[in-house]
Amino acid sequence: MNIEVGGLSSLARSMQNGSGGLSDGSRYSYDRYYSNYIPIPDLRFTMLSPINSDFGILWGFGTGESGDKYRIDPSLQIGFLYIETLGDNEWLSLLVSTRLFGYLREKSCTANYGAVGGIQTVNCRMADSLMAPSETLEYLENRAPQDQFTVSLRYQFRF
């Protein structure tokens, strides 16, 4: 069994580092938008079920993660591991896996542009940009997991 922190929650954490500007010139941190509700990141559990000494089925799941302005969907992982013994001290292994679901989806914000534009829906990270608020919505993150498809070929020699 393998337990790891999912790759996309690092993207959400990197979004925390920004800040935006308000009409009065003050700044606010994105930290409150891109922090998860429960202080547990997307956890991924991976198991290997051996079929025989050379072949096994890889399977697992990710718990997902939520914050005020983003969500990482729960995920499923399936794949296989094949090991070919080449000699007494050498092996060649092939691991192929895919992760289903697990997308990171960024949510929009409501911003008050005062007399100029009123209250509008906008991309939180781009509310103070020069773009029209409706144009910023095109830049909301909607990313597949970084490890959506994995292929690993490994040669191992022990001496």
C-alpha positions as CSV (number, residue, x, y, z in Angstrom):
1,M,0.0,0.0,0.0
2,N,1.2,3.5,-0.9
3,I,-0.2,6.7,0.6
4,E,0.7,10.1,-0.9
5,V,-0.5,13.7,-1.2
6,G,-2.1,14.4,-4.6
7,G,-0.3,16.5,-7.1
8,L,-3.0,19.0,-7.8
9,S,-3.4,20.3,-4.3
10,S,0.1,21.8,-4.8
11,L,-1.5,23.9,-7.6
12,A,-4.2,25.1,-5.2
13,R,-1.5,25.9,-2.6
14,S,0.4,27.9,-5.2
15,M,-2.8,30.0,-5.9
16,Q,-2.8,30.9,-2.2
17,N,0.3,33.0,-2.7
18,G,-1.3,35.8,-4.7
19,S,-3.2,38.9,-3.7
20,G,-5.8,41.2,-5.2
21,G,-6.6,44.8,-5.0
22,L,-9.7,46.5,-3.9
23,S,-11.2,49.8,-5.2
24,D,-9.9,51.7,-2.1
25,G,-6.4,50.6,-3.0
26,S,-6.0,48.0,-0.2
27,R,-4.9,44.5,-0.9
28,Y,-6.3,41.1,0.2
29,S,-4.7,37.7,0.2
30,Y,-6.0,34.8,-1.8
31,D,-5.1,32.5,1.1
32,R,-8.7,32.4,2.3
33,Y,-10.0,31.3,-1.1
34,Y,-7.4,28.6,-1.8
35,S,-7.1,26.9,1.6
36,N,-8.9,23.6,2.1
37,Y,-11.9,23.5,4.5
38,I,-10.5,20.6,6.4
39,P,-6.7,20.8,6.9
40,I,-6.2,17.5,5.0
41,P,-5.0,17.6,1.4
42,D,-6.1,15.2,-1.4
43,L,-4.8,11.9,-0.1
44,R,-4.2,9.1,-2.5
45,F,-4.2,5.4,-1.6
46,T,-2.7,2.9,-4.0
47,M,-2.7,-0.9,-3.6
48,L,-1.3,-3.8,-5.6
49,S,-3.1,-7.1,-5.8
50,P,-0.8,-9.8,-7.1
51,I,-2.2,-12.2,-9.7
52,N,1.0,-14.2,-9.9
53,S,4.7,-13.6,-9.3
54,D,5.1,-11.5,-12.4
55,F,1.8,-9.6,-12.7
56,G,-0.3,-7.5,-10.4
57,I,-3.3,-5.2,-10.6
58,L,-2.8,-1.7,-9.4
59,W,-5.9,0.0,-7.9
60,G,-6.6,2.9,-5.6
61,F,-8.5,6.1,-4.9
62,G,-8.0,9.7,-4.0
63,T,-10.1,11.5,-1.3
64,G,-10.5,14.8,-3.1
65,E,-10.2,18.2,-1.5
66,S,-12.3,21.4,-1.2
67,G,-11.7,25.0,-0.5
68,D,-13.8,28.1,-0.8
69,K,-12.9,28.7,-4.4
70,Y,-11.7,25.3,-5.7
71,R,-12.5,21.7,-5.5
72,I,-10.5,18.6,-6.3
73,D,-12.9,15.7,-7.2
74,P,-12.3,12.3,-5.7
75,S,-10.5,9.9,-8.0
76,L,-10.1,6.3,-8.9
77,Q,-6.8,4.7,-10.1
78,I,-6.5,1.5,-12.1
79,G,-3.5,-0.2,-13.8
80,F,-1.1,-3.0,-13.8
81,L,2.5,-3.9,-12.9
82,Y,4.4,-6.5,-14.9
83,I,7.9,-7.7,-13.8
84,E,10.2,-9.7,-16.1
85,T,13.2,-11.4,-14.4
86,L,16.2,-11.1,-16.7
87,G,18.8,-12.8,-14.5
88,D,19.6,-13.6,-10.9
89,N,20.1,-10.0,-10.1
90,E,18.2,-8.0,-12.8
91,W,14.6,-7.2,-13.5
92,L,12.6,-5.2,-15.9
93,S,9.3,-3.8,-14.8
94,L,6.4,-2.1,-16.6
95,L,3.8,-0.1,-14.7
96,V,0.8,1.4,-16.5
97,S,-1.9,3.2,-14.7
98,T,-4.7,5.8,-15.3
99,R,-6.5,8.1,-12.9
100,L,-10.2,8.6,-13.5
101,F,-11.9,11.8,-12.3
102,G,-9.8,13.9,-9.8
103,Y,-10.1,17.2,-11.7
104,L,-9.3,20.5,-10.0
105,R,-12.1,23.0,-10.7
106,E,-11.7,26.6,-9.7
107,K,-14.8,28.5,-8.7
108,S,-15.7,32.1,-9.5
109,C,-16.1,35.2,-7.2
110,T,-18.5,38.0,-7.0
111,A,-16.8,41.4,-7.3
112,N,-18.3,44.9,-6.8
113,Y,-17.0,47.3,-9.4
114,G,-19.0,50.2,-8.0
115,A,-20.5,52.8,-10.3
116,V,-18.3,51.6,-13.2
117,G,-19.6,48.0,-13.5
118,G,-21.7,47.1,-10.5
119,I,-21.6,43.6,-9.0
120,Q,-20.3,40.9,-11.5
121,T,-19.1,37.4,-11.5
122,V,-15.3,37.2,-12.1
123,N,-12.3,34.9,-11.8
124,C,-11.0,35.6,-8.2
125,R,-7.4,35.8,-9.2
126,M,-8.1,38.3,-12.0
127,A,-10.7,40.6,-10.5
128,D,-8.3,43.5,-10.6
129,S,-6.9,42.9,-14.1
130,L,-7.6,45.1,-17.1
131,M,-9.8,42.5,-18.6
132,A,-13.6,42.7,-18.6
133,P,-14.9,40.6,-15.7
134,S,-16.8,38.2,-18.1
135,E,-13.5,37.6,-20.0
136,T,-11.7,36.5,-16.8
137,L,-14.1,33.6,-16.4
138,E,-12.4,31.9,-19.4
139,Y,-9.2,31.5,-17.2
140,L,-10.8,29.6,-14.4
141,E,-8.7,26.4,-13.8
142,N,-10.3,23.1,-14.8
143,R,-7.3,20.7,-14.9
144,A,-7.0,17.0,-15.1
145,P,-4.7,15.3,-12.6
146,Q,-1.1,15.6,-13.4
147,D,-0.8,11.8,-13.3
148,Q,-3.9,11.1,-15.3
149,F,-1.9,8.5,-17.3
150,T,1.4,7.0,-16.2
151,V,3.7,4.6,-17.9
152,S,7.0,3.6,-16.2
153,L,9.6,1.2,-17.6
154,R,12.3,0.4,-15.0
155,Y,15.4,-1.7,-15.2
156,Q,16.9,-2.8,-11.9
157,F,20.3,-4.5,-11.3
158,R,21.5,-5.4,-7.9
159,F,25.2,-6.0,-7.2
